Amino acid sequence: MIEHFSTRDVARRERLAYWNSVASGRSAGLMIDSSNREFLGQLGCWTLGNLTIFKARAESSIVSRSARYHGEERLLVHLQTLGLSEQRQSGRECLLRPGDLSICTTAAPMRMEVASHEMMVVDVARHELERRVPQLDLHIGSPTPGNSPTVHSFHQLALALWREAKSRAVAPDPSWAEGAETLMLDLLGLALRSAVRGGPNVDGRGLARVKAIVEARLGDPELDTESIAREVGISPRTIQTWFAAESTTLRAYILDRRMERALEILAADRAPNITVIALELGFNDPAYFARCFRKRHGFSPREGRQIARA
């Protein structure tokens, strides 16, 4: 049922090399680096239908994975049981505490710094989660807190199935394995769908606050992601995630709102000249403002004034 590997029965100076051979043999592209050549680690490996489930306990180390450019893309679901892990992939960083969950893809390099830890990893085909989780990419590289009821339930299910596998002397009935696999994937999908991606954006309130700040500061030439993030008290990456969910960026949203406001000003009875409007909307270069306006509306600001008044 479960394959077991341990460095304890290996010569002290050969332990890290052995651990790497086991890791890369069971999960392609995986490499572990440690300053301790007498490395201590234990690994269990179990195949459940189309899932591969690992349970590892090891010393502090740096775990890296090279991108896999051939074959089907796989996703690696990390369930932190003990210790801490700092994970980096595709420009996203997350800290995993006991109970937390994260997802990495085999299609991009990954790096993880781990303290002495215990972790479960579920290797699953991407298409299995894609049909269960809308906008799946928002979850890759982002932590899902373990205090979520559904994440806690998924973790408990994974541990319970692992204990069941350890107690069996023979492989389970195929129908049991299929049912257990479906249950795990459905519960994982529910946990991810229930998670609030991007921090405190509950019910869109975080995004609404960012948009309100944009409206209040349209005339500020220093208006950007970093300054808004400081004002709200969140990370720039969080804001990027919120706008990515709307298929845009904060920069594009700011420019769009400035162009809309410019048209409103031009329609006023006593609208100021074009240069003044540009400066009022945070543009230091009136010519650049005019180019952006034409690109957005299809006509120049001066033509816009005539059209709006007509």
Sequence and secondary structure as in RCSB ss.txt:
>XXXX:A:sequence
MIEHFSTRDVARRERLAYWNSVASGRSAGLMIDSSNREFLGQLGCWTLGNLTIFKARAESSIVSRSARYHGEERL
LVHLQTLGLSEQRQSGRECLLRPGDLSICTTAAPMRMEVASHEMMVVDVARHELERRVPQLDLHIGSPTPGNSPT
VHSFHQLALALWREAKSRAVAPDPSWAEGAETLMLDLLGLALRSAVRGGPNVDGRGLARVKAIVEARLGDPELDT
ESIAREVGISPRTIQTWFAAESTTLRAYILDRRMERALEILAADRAPNITVIALELGFNDPAYFARCFRKRHGFS
PREGRQIARA
>XXXX:A:secstr
 EEEEESTTS GGGHHHHHHHHHHHHSTTEEEE S TT  EEEEEEEETTEEEEEEEE SEEEEE    SS  EE
EEEEEEES EEEEETTEEEEE TT EEEEETTS EEEEE SEEEEEEEEEHHHHHTTSTTGGGTBT  B TTSHH
HHHHHHHHHHHHHHHHH SS   HHHHHHHHHHHHHHHHHHHHHS TTSS GGGHHHHHHHHHHHHTTT TT SH
HHHHHHHTS HHHHHHHHHTTTS HHHHHHHHHHHHHHHHHTSTT   HHHHHHHTT S HHHHHHHHHHHHSS 
HHHHHHHHH 
